[in-house]
Amino acid sequence: MKRELNLEITNLHGSAQFPREITVDKPKISRKKTRTVKKTDIDITTSRTIEEATSEKEVVLVNSFKYEDGKPVVRLGGAYGKFVGLLKQAGIVLATANPNITKTSVLNLIPAIQVIPEWTVLELNGSEIYTEKGLVGVNSYIGGKSSQKPTTWDIIPKCTTGVMMIYPDAFDALVKEMLGMAENLNFAERRRARVKILSGI
C-alpha cells in the first residue's frame, strides 16, 4: 500500500544536532566606585561615588536546522525519523484506548512502515524562522536534582512538506487510525510541534 501525505507542521523547534552561533550582549553589570579626596589646606575630606556600567559580548549556540540548497530540512522518515516516532506514539495511545488494538501489534507494524524520503524539505510559505530563548530541564551533577538550563532555539512557526508511506495492505485500517491520532499529539524536538495532515488520509 502506498499513501502520499501532505503535511502542515507548526511550532517546529531546531535541534542540538545542528547548532549555529550568534553573538549577543551579556547583561550589563553595574559597579560603584567611591573616591575619597582630602584637601589638606582646608582640612576637609570629600567623597564622590561613580557608577559604571559595563557591557560584554558572548557567543551563544542556537539549536537550529539542517539546510540543503538554502532550505531547512527535517528527518521525518527512516528508523529515527520524527514522523515515524509520532506514528509509533499514536499507535501506543490507540492501544491504550481501544481493546481491539494491542501495543505488540503496533510495535510489530512500525518496522514494516516506510516513510520516504528520509529527509524532507520544509516549505516556509512566507513564514519566518525566529529565535527564542527558553528553559529546558537538565540533571544537575549534585544530588541528581532536576534544574533549569537556558537554551536557545530557531523556531519555524508553520511549514508544509510531503512524504510517501509504504506498508502492507492488510494494515491499512490501523494505519488510518494511527494517522488520525497523530494529529492530536505533540512530536519532534521538545515535543512542541504539531502536525496536520492536509491530504492523504
Contacts in CASP RR format, 6 or more apart in sequence:
PFRMAT RR
TARGET T0000
AUTHOR 0000-0000-0000
METHOD contacts of the structure
MODEL  1
MKRELNLEITNLHGSAQFPREITVDKPKISRKKTRTVKKTDIDITTSRTI
EEATSEKEVVLVNSFKYEDGKPVVRLGGAYGKFVGLLKQAGIVLATANPN
ITKTSVLNLIPAIQVIPEWTVLELNGSEIYTEKGLVGVNSYIGGKSSQKP
TTWDIIPKCTTGVMMIYPDAFDALVKEMLGMAENLNFAERRRARVKILSG
I
1 165 0 8 1.000
1 166 0 8 1.000
1 167 0 8 1.000
1 168 0 8 1.000
1 169 0 8 1.000
1 171 0 8 1.000
1 172 0 8 1.000
1 175 0 8 1.000
2 164 0 8 1.000
2 165 0 8 1.000
2 166 0 8 1.000
3 164 0 8 1.000
3 165 0 8 1.000
3 166 0 8 1.000
3 167 0 8 1.000
3 175 0 8 1.000
3 200 0 8 1.000
4 162 0 8 1.000
4 163 0 8 1.000
4 164 0 8 1.000
4 165 0 8 1.000
4 200 0 8 1.000
5 162 0 8 1.000
5 163 0 8 1.000
5 164 0 8 1.000
5 165 0 8 1.000
5 179 0 8 1.000
5 197 0 8 1.000
5 199 0 8 1.000
5 200 0 8 1.000
5 201 0 8 1.000
6 160 0 8 1.000
6 161 0 8 1.000
6 162 0 8 1.000
6 197 0 8 1.000
6 198 0 8 1.000
6 199 0 8 1.000
6 200 0 8 1.000
7 83 0 8 1.000
7 160 0 8 1.000
7 161 0 8 1.000
7 162 0 8 1.000
7 163 0 8 1.000
7 195 0 8 1.000
7 196 0 8 1.000
7 197 0 8 1.000
7 198 0 8 1.000
8 158 0 8 1.000
8 159 0 8 1.000
8 160 0 8 1.000
8 195 0 8 1.000
8 196 0 8 1.000
8 198 0 8 1.000
9 74 0 8 1.000
9 122 0 8 1.000
9 156 0 8 1.000
9 158 0 8 1.000
9 159 0 8 1.000
9 160 0 8 1.000
9 161 0 8 1.000
9 188 0 8 1.000
9 193 0 8 1.000
9 194 0 8 1.000
9 195 0 8 1.000
9 196 0 8 1.000
10 157 0 8 1.000
10 158 0 8 1.000
10 193 0 8 1.000
10 194 0 8 1.000
10 195 0 8 1.000
10 196 0 8 1.000
11 155 0 8 1.000
11 156 0 8 1.000
11 157 0 8 1.000
11 192 0 8 1.000
11 193 0 8 1.000
11 194 0 8 1.000
12 74 0 8 1.000
12 122 0 8 1.000
12 155 0 8 1.000
12 156 0 8 1.000
12 159 0 8 1.000
12 188 0 8 1.000
12 189 0 8 1.000
12 193 0 8 1.000
13 63 0 8 1.000
13 153 0 8 1.000
13 154 0 8 1.000
13 155 0 8 1.000
13 188 0 8 1.000
13 189 0 8 1.000
13 190 0 8 1.000
13 192 0 8 1.000
13 193 0 8 1.000
14 63 0 8 1.000
14 64 0 8 1.000
14 65 0 8 1.000
14 153 0 8 1.000
14 154 0 8 1.000
14 155 0 8 1.000
14 156 0 8 1.000
14 189 0 8 1.000
15 63 0 8 1.000
15 64 0 8 1.000
15 65 0 8 1.000
15 66 0 8 1.000
15 189 0 8 1.000
16 63 0 8 1.000
17 66 0 8 1.000
18 63 0 8 1.000
18 64 0 8 1.000
18 65 0 8 1.000
18 66 0 8 1.000
19 61 0 8 1.000
19 62 0 8 1.000
19 63 0 8 1.000
19 64 0 8 1.000
20 61 0 8 1.000
20 62 0 8 1.000
20 64 0 8 1.000
20 154 0 8 1.000
21 59 0 8 1.000
21 60 0 8 1.000
21 61 0 8 1.000
21 62 0 8 1.000
22 59 0 8 1.000
22 60 0 8 1.000
22 62 0 8 1.000
22 131 0 8 1.000
22 152 0 8 1.000
23 57 0 8 1.000
23 58 0 8 1.000
23 59 0 8 1.000
23 60 0 8 1.000
24 57 0 8 1.000
24 58 0 8 1.000
24 60 0 8 1.000
25 55 0 8 1.000
25 56 0 8 1.000
25 57 0 8 1.000
25 58 0 8 1.000
26 55 0 8 1.000
26 56 0 8 1.000
26 57 0 8 1.000
26 58 0 8 1.000
28 53 0 8 1.000
28 54 0 8 1.000
28 55 0 8 1.000
29 53 0 8 1.000
29 54 0 8 1.000
30 51 0 8 1.000
30 52 0 8 1.000
30 53 0 8 1.000
31 51 0 8 1.000
31 52 0 8 1.000
31 53 0 8 1.000
31 54 0 8 1.000
32 49 0 8 1.000
32 50 0 8 1.000
32 51 0 8 1.000
32 52 0 8 1.000
33 49 0 8 1.000
33 50 0 8 1.000
33 51 0 8 1.000
33 52 0 8 1.000
34 47 0 8 1.000
34 48 0 8 1.000
34 49 0 8 1.000
34 50 0 8 1.000
35 47 0 8 1.000
35 48 0 8 1.000
35 49 0 8 1.000
35 50 0 8 1.000
36 45 0 8 1.000
36 46 0 8 1.000
36 47 0 8 1.000
37 45 0 8 1.000
37 46 0 8 1.000
37 47 0 8 1.000
37 48 0 8 1.000
38 44 0 8 1.000
38 45 0 8 1.000
38 46 0 8 1.000
39 45 0 8 1.000
39 46 0 8 1.000
60 152 0 8 1.000
61 152 0 8 1.000
62 131 0 8 1.000
62 152 0 8 1.000
62 153 0 8 1.000
62 154 0 8 1.000
63 151 0 8 1.000
63 152 0 8 1.000
63 153 0 8 1.000
63 154 0 8 1.000
63 189 0 8 1.000
64 153 0 8 1.000
64 154 0 8 1.000
65 72 0 8 1.000
65 73 0 8 1.000
65 74 0 8 1.000
65 122 0 8 1.000
65 129 0 8 1.000
65 154 0 8 1.000
65 156 0 8 1.000
66 72 0 8 1.000
66 73 0 8 1.000
66 74 0 8 1.000
66 75 0 8 1.000
66 119 0 8 1.000
67 73 0 8 1.000
68 119 0 8 1.000
68 121 0 8 1.000
71 121 0 8 1.000
71 122 0 8 1.000
71 123 0 8 1.000
72 121 0 8 1.000
72 122 0 8 1.000
72 124 0 8 1.000
72 129 0 8 1.000
72 156 0 8 1.000
72 159 0 8 1.000
73 119 0 8 1.000
73 120 0 8 1.000
73 121 0 8 1.000
73 122 0 8 1.000
74 82 0 8 1.000
74 119 0 8 1.000
74 120 0 8 1.000
74 122 0 8 1.000
74 161 0 8 1.000
74 188 0 8 1.000
75 81 0 8 1.000
75 82 0 8 1.000
75 118 0 8 1.000
75 119 0 8 1.000
76 82 0 8 1.000
76 83 0 8 1.000
76 84 0 8 1.000
76 115 0 8 1.000
76 118 0 8 1.000
76 119 0 8 1.000
76 120 0 8 1.000
76 161 0 8 1.000
76 163 0 8 1.000
77 83 0 8 1.000
77 84 0 8 1.000
77 115 0 8 1.000
77 116 0 8 1.000
77 117 0 8 1.000
77 118 0 8 1.000
77 119 0 8 1.000
77 120 0 8 1.000
77 163 0 8 1.000
78 84 0 8 1.000
78 114 0 8 1.000
78 115 0 8 1.000
78 118 0 8 1.000
81 115 0 8 1.000
81 118 0 8 1.000
82 187 0 8 1.000
82 188 0 8 1.000
82 193 0 8 1.000
83 115 0 8 1.000
83 163 0 8 1.000
83 187 0 8 1.000
83 195 0 8 1.000
84 110 0 8 1.000
84 113 0 8 1.000
84 115 0 8 1.000
85 110 0 8 1.000
85 187 0 8 1.000
86 182 0 8 1.000
86 185 0 8 1.000
86 187 0 8 1.000
86 188 0 8 1.000
86 195 0 8 1.000
87 110 0 8 1.000
87 113 0 8 1.000
87 115 0 8 1.000
87 178 0 8 1.000
87 179 0 8 1.000
87 182 0 8 1.000
88 106 0 8 1.000
88 107 0 8 1.000
88 110 0 8 1.000
89 182 0 8 1.000
89 185 0 8 1.000
89 187 0 8 1.000
90 178 0 8 1.000
90 179 0 8 1.000
90 180 0 8 1.000
90 181 0 8 1.000
90 182 0 8 1.000
90 185 0 8 1.000
91 101 0 8 1.000
91 103 0 8 1.000
91 106 0 8 1.000
91 177 0 8 1.000
91 178 0 8 1.000
91 181 0 8 1.000
92 103 0 8 1.000
92 106 0 8 1.000
93 181 0 8 1.000
93 185 0 8 1.000
94 101 0 8 1.000
94 106 0 8 1.000
94 177 0 8 1.000
94 178 0 8 1.000
94 181 0 8 1.000
95 101 0 8 1.000
95 102 0 8 1.000
95 103 0 8 1.000
95 105 0 8 1.000
95 106 0 8 1.000
96 103 0 8 1.000
98 177 0 8 1.000
101 174 0 8 1.000
101 177 0 8 1.000
105 174 0 8 1.000
106 174 0 8 1.000
106 178 0 8 1.000
109 167 0 8 1.000
109 171 0 8 1.000
109 174 0 8 1.000
109 175 0 8 1.000
112 167 0 8 1.000
112 168 0 8 1.000
112 171 0 8 1.000
113 165 0 8 1.000
113 166 0 8 1.000
113 167 0 8 1.000
113 175 0 8 1.000
114 164 0 8 1.000
114 165 0 8 1.000
114 166 0 8 1.000
114 167 0 8 1.000
115 163 0 8 1.000
115 164 0 8 1.000
115 165 0 8 1.000
116 163 0 8 1.000
116 164 0 8 1.000
116 166 0 8 1.000
117 163 0 8 1.000
117 164 0 8 1.000
120 161 0 8 1.000
120 162 0 8 1.000
120 163 0 8 1.000
121 161 0 8 1.000
122 156 0 8 1.000
122 159 0 8 1.000
122 160 0 8 1.000
122 161 0 8 1.000
123 159 0 8 1.000
123 160 0 8 1.000
123 161 0 8 1.000
124 156 0 8 1.000
124 158 0 8 1.000
124 159 0 8 1.000
125 158 0 8 1.000
125 159 0 8 1.000
125 160 0 8 1.000
127 156 0 8 1.000
127 157 0 8 1.000
127 158 0 8 1.000
127 159 0 8 1.000
128 157 0 8 1.000
129 154 0 8 1.000
129 155 0 8 1.000
129 156 0 8 1.000
130 154 0 8 1.000
130 155 0 8 1.000
130 157 0 8 1.000
131 152 0 8 1.000
131 153 0 8 1.000
131 154 0 8 1.000
131 155 0 8 1.000
132 152 0 8 1.000
132 153 0 8 1.000
132 155 0 8 1.000
133 150 0 8 1.000
133 151 0 8 1.000
133 152 0 8 1.000
134 150 0 8 1.000
134 151 0 8 1.000
134 152 0 8 1.000
134 153 0 8 1.000
135 148 0 8 1.000
135 149 0 8 1.000
135 150 0 8 1.000
135 151 0 8 1.000
136 148 0 8 1.000
136 149 0 8 1.000
136 151 0 8 1.000
136 190 0 8 1.000
137 146 0 8 1.000
137 147 0 8 1.000
137 148 0 8 1.000
137 149 0 8 1.000
138 146 0 8 1.000
138 147 0 8 1.000
138 148 0 8 1.000
138 149 0 8 1.000
139 145 0 8 1.000
139 146 0 8 1.000
139 147 0 8 1.000
140 146 0 8 1.000
140 147 0 8 1.000
153 189 0 8 1.000
153 190 0 8 1.000
160 198 0 8 1.000
165 175 0 8 1.000
167 175 0 8 1.000
176 201 0 8 1.000
179 197 0 8 1.000
179 201 0 8 1.000
180 197 0 8 1.000
180 201 0 8 1.000
182 195 0 8 1.000
182 197 0 8 1.000
183 194 0 8 1.000
183 195 0 8 1.000
183 196 0 8 1.000
183 197 0 8 1.000
185 194 0 8 1.000
186 192 0 8 1.000
186 193 0 8 1.000
186 194 0 8 1.000
187 193 0 8 1.000
187 194 0 8 1.000
187 195 0 8 1.000
END
